[in-house]
């Protein structure tokens, strides 16, 4: 099955940590898409939505921290875009929990559009800025957020 979102070099911001996190977000959107196409139960789709929401909050915190550390000039507008998406996802979570809505292809296309548009039009701007300020583009090991996320996924809180 072809994924809904394909990772390409065009989506790279040039910072390994951020690119790895974006790949996780792309992977979560694709998992949700596959779940819907396979017509799995709503609980599985909602679980992936919750995972996507949690990871998005972590990812946005990392981006915003880097922007603050390096005094990114468009920080406020970028943070506002993040908050708008978080609000929309939280609203969707509430509606799915209350059985007022379900994750549909329309929602997936919204997430795909938002993710790719945000990376290509907002995130691509800060990559060169951060690198110009001295941020190293690569690490030799798995990203620290990836390690934390893997730990959280394999050892969830009771």
Secondary structure as GFF3:
##gff-version 3
##sequence-region A 1 158
A	DSSP	three_ten_helix	9	11	.	.	.	ID=ss1
A	DSSP	alpha_helix	16	37	.	.	.	ID=ss2
A	DSSP	alpha_helix	42	69	.	.	.	ID=ss3
A	DSSP	alpha_helix	75	97	.	.	.	ID=ss4
A	DSSP	alpha_helix	105	118	.	.	.	ID=ss5
A	DSSP	pi_helix	119	123	.	.	.	ID=ss6
A	DSSP	alpha_helix	124	132	.	.	.	ID=ss7
A	DSSP	alpha_helix	144	154	.	.	.	ID=ss8
###
